[in-house]
Amino acid sequence: MDLALDRIARAATDIDPTFLHSPQYVDEQLCARLGRRVLTKVETLNPLRSFKGRGADFLVGGLPAGTTVVCASTGGNFGQAIGYAARRHGLRADVFVPTDTSAVKLARSTATGAHVHAVDGDVRGAAEEYAAGAPDRVFVCDGRDAAIAEGAGTIGVELLSSPEPFDAVVLPVGDGALVTGVARWLKEHRPSVRIVGVGAQAAPALVRSWRVGEVVTVERENAFAAGISIVRPMPEAVERTRALVDDMVLVSDAALLAAMHLAAETLGVLLEPAGAAGLAALDQVEGDLVATVLTGANADLATYGLPLTANAEQTSAGAHL
């Protein structure tokens, strides 16, 4: 296993303190609506409104002076995090995004000082080609680079401070950095905890890859849950999830939208679709106390005006593979 426990422990003290020790608690209103006990960890109360700053800062902090950090960000949050971390460490960042990236995320990435390139087509390929064009450019990849998952693994360190043990943790999966980083720590320090990843039905690339044990490419049907909508996972992500994740489930767009409304009504948190994936999948996960992480709140508020389906408030409408 290439994710190192000692590096996760170091990240828990080394990365920007603004991303550490996010709130985690059992909310009685949420539990009453769900009919079960849930520990929620809120990763949206930081300058990026997402958990991505943990891994990005740990990775970028280890790069030499003068580096230009280059990345592809299909969802937008990773690019924003790289831009923020690069500015903090005095480096330049070039971020490649799809042309249909949310205006909210695009504006926030630009505000970090990153040089943003909108690409119609292969975003990762464009970023890699650009990085190869000069010796000071380094292509960094969410889902591939171990330091990103190790930084995200600090969430696992913090979850174990809960006074009440939880039986399972439910985490969104796009590129796999979050679920594998957290799982690496929990499997060592609380092996009884079940690790469950949640993908979007419309973009199940990593979930399908986990099932068959090799990289599976899918078409990106839509970008509703852009933060977890990838076309092709990295081989490293498939290998890590196969070793560390106990189960994977899928949720529909309707379930994600319902979970967003649920979080707004009970927790007062305006999640983006990918950030609500853990909540949307809770009816598929057993346990007396289940933990989940609210991973992002860079939502286009117009999304909250979309109509809920007739049964979306009552069921997550998710599906096991």
N, C-alpha and C positions, 0 to 999 in steps of 0.2 A: 504494500500500500504506500503510495507516494505522498499521501497527506500526513504530515508529521505532527504528532501530539505536542511536541515541545515548541513547534512553531505556532500552533494554535494558542498555546499558553503565552508565548511571547507577544502574539498579536493582541491578546487581551489587555496588555499593558502598554504596547507601543503605538497602536493606531490612534488617530485623532480622537481625543476624549469626547468630542461632540457626538460621536456615533455609539459610544459605549453606554451600558447600563440603561437601556431603554425600559420604559414601564412594562411590567408584567403583573397581571392580577386576574382574579376571578370576578367577573361582573355579574351581579345577581339578575339584572334585567335581561342580559343576553342569555344566561342560563335558563331563565324562566321561559323565554321565547323558544329556545331549542329543546327544552325538556331534559336537559342534562348538564353536567358540570364541565366547564371549559376554562382552561387557563389561556388567556390571550396575551401575547407580547406585541407591543405597538412599536413598529420600526419606522414610523412616519414623522416623528417629532424631531427632525434634524434639518439642516439646510438643504438636503437633497430630497426630503420626504420619502426616502426609501432606505432599505438595508444595504444597498450597493456600495455605500461609502466605506464600509468595513473592509471588504476585500480589495477595493480599488486603492485605498490608502496604504494597506499593507504591501501590496505589490509595487506601487509607484515609489513608496518610500525606500525600496531596495534598489532602485535604478540609479546609475551614475549621473553626476552633474552633466548638463549639456545634452541629455537625451531628449528626443522628440518622441512622445508616446503616441502611438497610432492604434486605433481600435475600430471595430465595427459594432454598432449598437442597433439591433433591429427593433428593440422595444423602446429605447431612448433613455432609460434610467442608468444603464451602464456607462453610456457616453457622458452623461451629466456627471457621474461619479469620477470618471477618469479626468475630465476637465477640472473638477474641483480639486482632486488630489494632485494633479500636475501643477496647478497654480500654487497650492500650498507648499510644494517641494521645489518651486522655482523652475519648472520644466514647461515645455510647450506641449500641447495636446492637439492632435488632429483626429476628429471623430467623424466616421462615415455612417450615415443613417439612410433608411429608405425615404423616398420622396413622399410617402404617405405618413410619415412620423407625426404624431400628435403635435399640434401647434404649441400646446402647453410645455411638452418636453423639449421641443426644439428651442423655444425661447429660453428655457432654463439652462439648457446645454450651452447656448451662446453666451448667456450671462456669466458663466464660469470663466470665460476667456478662451474657451476651446475654439479651434477653427473647425467649423462644421461643414461637411461635404454631403449634400443630398444626392443619392444614387438611385437611378431607375434600373434595377437589375440586381446583379450579384454584389451585395454590399460588402461581404467579407472578402471576396476576391479583389474588389477595388481597393480596400484598405491594405491588403497584403501587397498588392502591386505598388501602391504608393510607398509603403514602408521599405520595400526593396530598392527604392530609388535613391537612397542616401544612407551612408554608413551610420549616421547618428540617429536614425529612425528605428524604433523597436515596436514591432507589432505585438500587442497583448490581446489575449483571447479569453473571454469569459467562458468557463466550461472546460478550458484546456489547462491554463496556468494554475499550478497548485496553490500559489500564494493567495489567489482570489478566494478559493474554497476555504483555505485556512483562516483568512480574515473573517469570512462568513461563519466559520466554526465557533467564533467567540460568542455567537448567539447561544450555542449549546452550553458553553461554560456558564453563561448567565441563567439559562433556564434551570440548571441544577440548583440554583439558590432558592428555588421555590420551597416553602416550608412543607407543602403537601406533595408527595410523590405523584407523578402522572404516569399513566399506563402507555400512552402513545403520543407521538408528535406528528402533526400533519402539516406538510410544507409544500408550497407551490414548486413545480419543476418546469423550467424552460431549458436552460443550459446545464443545470445540475449542480452548480457551485454551492448553492445554499444547502440543499438537502444532503449533499455528501460531506460538506464541512461540519454541519451539525451532527450528522450521523457518526462521523469519525470520532468525535468527542464522546457522544452518548454511548456508543457501543463499547468504549473502553471503561467509562465511569458509571454507567447505568445500563448494562446490557439487556436488562429485562424490558426496557422501553422499546415499543414497536415503532419503526420508522416508516411513514407512509408518504409517498409523493403524490402530488395532484397535478394533472395536466389538463389542458383544454381539449375538448372533443374536436374542435376545429383545427388543432395543431398538435397532434399527439406524437411528434417525432421521437422524443426521448422515452416516452412511455412505451411505445412499440419497440424501440431499440432495446430497452431494459428487458422486455419480455422474451425477445428472440436471441439476445446476446450478441448482437452485431448492429452496426450503424444502419438505420433505416431513414430514408429520405421521404418526406411528404410534401405535398403542396400546401402552401399557406392559404387556407380558404378565406380567412378574413383576419383583420387586425383588432378585433374587439378586445381580446386579452393579449395585447401586443407584448407585454412584459414576459409572457411565457409562450409566445408563438415563434418557434424556430422551425426551420425547414430541415436541417441536418445537424444532429448533435456531434460533438467531437468524440473521437474514439476513447479518449481519456475519461470523458463523462460517462460513457456506457460502461466502461470497465469499473469505475468507482461505484456507480449506482448498483451494478450487479453484485458487488461485494458488500455493500452497506445498507441498501434499502430493502425492507421486508415486503412492501406491497406498493403498487401504483394503481391509482384510480383516475377516472376522467369525469369532468363536469361540463355541462352545457353552458352556452352563453346566457340562457335564461336563469340558470342556477347562480351564475356569477353576478348577474344584475340583482337578483333577489338578495344575495349575500351582501352586496354593497349597500342596499337599502337597510338591511338588518343592522349592519355596523353603524350606519348613520343614525338610525333611530334609537339604538341602545347604547352605543359607545360614543357617539358624537364624532366619529371619524369618517371622513369622505374618502373612501378607498377607490383606487382604480381597479378595473376588473381583475387583473392578475393578483393584486394585493388581497383580494377577497377569496382567492381559490381555496385556501385552507378552510375557511368558514363554510364555503359551498359544499365541501366534501364530508362534513362531519357526520352526516347520516350514514356514511359508508364505513365508519371506523368505530370499533368497539372499545370500551374502556370506561371505568368509573370516573376518571378525570383525564381528559385529553387536552394536550397543549397544541396551540397553533400560533403562527406568526403572521401578523398583518404587515405585509412586506412593502407596500407602496401606496402613495396617495397623490400621485401626479395625474389626477383625473381631469378629463374634459367634462366640466359640469353639465354640459348638454346631455351627456350619457345618462344622467339621473332622470332626464325627462322621457327616456324610452319607456314604452309600456311594458309592464310586467305581464307574463303569461298568466292564465287563469290559476294555475297551480304552483307557480314559481315560489310564492310565499310559503307554501306548505312543504315542498319537497325540493331537494337539490337537483333531482333529475339526472344524477351522475350515472356513470356506468363503469363496471369493472371490465378490464380486458380479459 
